[in-house]
Amino acid sequence: MDELGTPPTYNVVRPRYFGLAPRGLVIGLACLAVAAAVVVLASGEILAGVLLLLAGACLAALVLEVARPLAHARSVAGFAGRSTRAWTVAARKVARLRLEKRALGRERERLQRELGAAVFEGDERRAEALTGELRTCSERDAACRIELEEALAQARRRTSDERFAAAKTQVMGDPGFEPGTSALSERRSNQLS
């Protein structure tokens, strides 16, 4: 409350999506115009009824125009969510695989040191066992690298597929068409000369 004892007042701004009127208001006005058109037509005023019907149709078209950007915004938001999900899943898998590769790298270094010591000492049995373990470790490291690349490729594919689904449709011109070369433009230029 201010010094005079009156409560403060607040103004609330109604949403205007993409600079257009709220959808509920436009739908209400369209229904009201159509209902009024029916009543006026039933009373015999044809011109006024047709004008009200035309106004209702224009408002219905406006509702569709308001819905179109919202549908695209919903599509883009869905793309963002699915893209985030795909990359989050890939990032988890990549992080796990990188940790495993790091552990395998440390294990490989340990095995190489032990293998070197076994060869130096002339312990062939131990050297063969360590060579087998080292091969297994290297094969698992290569498998981790392949899994890592597959996880990233899968996330890229999912994102790419979703990007196409969310993209606006674009009308492209005929690639072989050049302005001023059609048969119609030739006829027009012949008529002018």
C-alpha positions in Angstrom: 0.0 0.0 0.0 1.2 3.5 -0.7 0.9 6.5 1.7 -2.7 7.1 0.8 -3.8 3.7 1.8 -4.8 2.5 -1.6 -3.6 -0.9 -2.9 -1.3 -0.8 -5.9 -2.7 -1.8 -9.3 -0.9 -3.9 -11.8 -1.3 -4.1 -15.5 -1.0 -7.5 -17.2 0.0 -7.6 -20.8 -1.9 -10.2 -22.8 0.4 -12.4 -24.9 0.7 -11.7 -28.6 2.4 -14.6 -30.3 4.6 -13.4 -33.2 2.7 -10.1 -33.3 -0.7 -11.7 -33.7 -3.8 -11.6 -31.5 -4.3 -14.5 -29.0 -5.8 -17.5 -30.6 -8.7 -17.8 -28.1 -9.9 -14.3 -28.8 -9.9 -14.8 -32.5 -11.7 -18.2 -32.3 -14.3 -16.6 -30.1 -14.8 -13.7 -32.5 -15.0 -16.1 -35.5 -17.7 -18.2 -33.8 -19.6 -15.1 -32.8 -19.5 -13.7 -36.3 -20.7 -17.0 -37.8 -23.5 -17.3 -35.2 -24.6 -13.7 -35.8 -24.5 -14.4 -39.6 -26.9 -17.3 -39.1 -29.3 -15.2 -37.0 -29.2 -12.3 -39.5 -29.6 -14.6 -42.5 -32.6 -16.3 -40.7 -34.2 -12.9 -40.2 -33.9 -12.2 -43.9 -31.1 -9.7 -44.1 -29.0 -11.4 -46.8 -26.4 -8.7 -47.3 -25.6 -8.3 -43.6 -25.6 -12.1 -43.1 -23.1 -12.6 -46.0 -20.9 -9.9 -44.7 -20.9 -11.4 -41.2 -20.2 -14.9 -42.7 -17.3 -13.3 -44.7 -16.0 -11.7 -41.5 -16.2 -15.1 -39.7 -14.3 -16.8 -42.6 -11.6 -14.1 -42.4 -11.2 -14.6 -38.6 -11.1 -18.4 -39.1 -8.2 -17.8 -41.6 -6.5 -15.6 -39.0 -6.8 -18.5 -36.5 -5.0 -20.7 -39.0 -2.4 -18.1 -39.5 -1.8 -17.7 -35.8 -1.6 -21.5 -35.5 1.0 -21.9 -38.2 3.9 -20.2 -36.5 3.0 -21.9 -33.2 3.1 -25.3 -34.9 6.5 -24.5 -36.4 7.7 -23.3 -33.0 6.4 -26.6 -31.5 8.2 -28.5 -34.2 11.5 -26.6 -33.5 11.1 -27.1 -29.7 10.6 -30.9 -30.4 13.7 -30.9 -32.5 15.7 -29.2 -29.7 14.4 -31.7 -27.2 15.1 -34.8 -29.3 18.5 -33.4 -30.3 19.4 -32.7 -26.7 18.3 -36.2 -25.8 20.4 -37.8 -28.6 23.5 -35.9 -27.7 23.1 -36.5 -24.0 22.8 -40.2 -24.5 25.9 -40.1 -26.8 27.8 -37.9 -24.3 27.2 -40.4 -21.5 28.3 -43.3 -23.7 31.4 -41.4 -24.9 32.3 -40.4 -21.4 32.1 -44.1 -20.2 34.1 -45.3 -23.2 36.8 -42.7 -22.7 37.1 -43.6 -19.1 37.4 -47.3 -20.1 40.0 -46.4 -22.8 42.0 -44.5 -20.2 42.0 -47.4 -17.8 42.9 -49.7 -20.7 45.8 -47.4 -21.6 47.1 -47.6 -18.0 46.7 -51.4 -18.0 48.5 -51.7 -21.4 51.4 -49.6 -20.1 51.7 -51.8 -17.0 51.6 -55.0 -19.2 54.2 -53.6 -21.5 56.5 -52.8 -18.5 56.0 -56.3 -17.2 56.5 -57.9 -20.6 59.8 -56.0 -21.0 60.9 -57.2 -17.6 59.9 -60.8 -18.4 61.8 -60.7 -21.8 64.8 -59.1 -20.1 64.8 -61.8 -17.4 64.3 -64.5 -20.1 61.0 -65.8 -18.6 59.3 -67.0 -21.9 56.3 -68.5 -20.2 55.5 -65.3 -18.4 56.3 -63.3 -21.6 53.8 -65.3 -23.6 51.0 -64.9 -21.0 51.7 -61.1 -20.9 51.7 -60.9 -24.7 48.2 -62.5 -24.7 46.9 -60.1 -22.1 48.4 -57.2 -24.0 46.6 -58.3 -27.2 43.3 -58.6 -25.4 43.8 -55.2 -23.9 44.6 -53.7 -27.3 41.6 -55.4 -28.9 39.3 -54.0 -26.2 40.8 -50.5 -26.7 40.1 -50.8 -30.5 36.5 -52.0 -29.8 36.0 -49.0 -27.4 37.2 -46.6 -30.1 34.8 -48.1 -32.6 31.9 -47.9 -30.1 32.8 -44.3 -29.4 32.7 -43.4 -33.1 29.4 -45.3 -33.6 27.8 -43.4 -30.7 28.8 -40.1 -32.2 27.7 -41.1 -35.6 24.3 -42.3 -34.3 23.8 -38.9 -32.5 24.7 -37.1 -35.7 22.2 -39.2 -37.7 19.4 -38.7 -35.3 20.0 -34.9 -35.2 20.2 -34.7 -38.9 16.9 -36.7 -39.4 15.2 -34.5 -36.8 16.5 -31.3 -38.4 14.9 -32.2 -41.7 11.6 -32.9 -40.0 11.7 -29.5 -38.2 12.8 -27.5 -41.2 10.3 -25.2 -42.9 9.2 -26.2 -46.4 10.8 -24.1 -49.0 9.6 -23.6 -52.5 12.5 -23.8 -54.9 12.3 -22.6 -58.5 13.0 -24.7 -61.5 16.8 -25.0 -61.7 16.7 -24.9 -65.5 14.5 -21.8 -65.7 15.9 -18.4 -66.4 13.7 -15.4 -66.3 12.8 -14.0 -69.7 13.4 -17.3 -71.5 10.0 -18.9 -71.3 7.7 -19.2 -74.3 5.2 -16.8 -72.7 7.8 -14.1 -72.3 8.9 -14.5 -75.9 5.3 -14.1 -77.1 4.9 -11.0 -75.0 8.1 -9.5 -76.3 7.0 -10.3 -79.9 3.7 -8.6 -79.2 5.4 -5.5 -78.0 7.7 -5.2 -80.9 
